[in-house]
Amino acid sequence: MFEFLTRGVWEFLIAANIAVGLVWAGIRLYKDLARPLPGKDSRPDRSQEVGASPRSSAPPDRKA
């Protein structure tokens, strides 16, 4: 019935299954490690919204 399923084909299928699983696990691990940590400035950046006040890196004016 399964004459094509020789030892070499079976070992290839097992190795391919392991390889696909490792790639899938690697992608998932990368996505988990690349996301921002919770509580670490999880607020969205609203500086680009319409009507938002522009932020300046210049120091405020001093009044003496």
C-alpha positions as a printed NumPy array, in Angstrom:
array([[ 0.   ,  0.   ,  0.   ],
       [ 2.73 ,  2.508,  0.945],
       [ 5.647,  1.152, -1.083],
       [ 6.929,  4.679, -1.746],
       [ 7.376,  5.2  ,  2.002],
       [10.909,  3.901,  2.225],
       [13.199,  4.547,  5.168],
       [14.764,  7.545,  3.411],
       [11.381,  9.151,  2.65 ],
       [10.193,  8.577,  6.221],
       [13.349, 10.129,  7.692],
       [13.007, 13.097,  5.326],
       [ 9.402, 13.655,  6.44 ],
       [10.449, 13.587, 10.094],
       [13.363, 15.974,  9.475],
       [11.133, 18.345,  7.454],
       [ 8.528, 18.321, 10.235],
       [11.165, 19.18 , 12.847],
       [12.608, 21.933, 10.627],
       [ 9.195, 23.538, 10.072],
       [ 8.489, 23.399, 13.806],
       [11.823, 25.034, 14.652],
       [11.26 , 27.816, 12.125],
       [ 7.739, 28.389, 13.453],
       [ 8.989, 28.455, 17.051],
       [11.793, 30.856, 16.094],
       [ 9.372, 33.265, 14.448],
       [ 7.074, 33.15 , 17.472],
       [ 9.981, 33.718, 19.862],
       [11.215, 36.666, 17.787],
       [ 7.741, 38.234, 17.803],
       [ 7.459, 37.78 , 21.563],
       [10.868, 39.3  , 22.246],
       [10.437, 42.159, 19.763],
       [ 7.207, 43.502, 21.249],
       [ 7.379, 46.326, 23.794],
       [ 7.252, 45.324, 27.43 ],
       [ 4.019, 46.05 , 29.295],
       [ 4.144, 49.167, 31.422],
       [ 7.073, 50.59 , 29.492],
       [ 5.463, 53.648, 27.895],
       [ 2.566, 51.631, 26.542],
       [ 0.716, 54.86 , 25.747],
       [ 0.344, 55.531, 22.031],
       [ 2.378, 58.362, 20.58 ],
       [-0.087, 61.177, 19.977],
       [ 2.425, 63.729, 18.711],
       [ 1.438, 63.097, 15.083],
       [-2.302, 63.579, 15.605],
       [-4.069, 66.567, 14.139],
       [-4.276, 69.364, 16.676],
       [-1.539, 68.036, 18.926],
       [ 0.786, 70.659, 20.286],
       [ 4.299, 70.391, 18.835],
       [ 7.06 , 69.325, 21.183],
       [10.248, 71.324, 21.161],
       [13.684, 70.313, 22.371],
       [14.606, 73.951, 23.044],
       [14.836, 74.966, 26.7  ],
       [12.03 , 77.159, 28.038],
       [12.57 , 80.933, 28.13 ],
       [13.999, 82.208, 31.413],
       [12.556, 85.313, 32.981],
       [14.84 , 87.096, 35.398]])
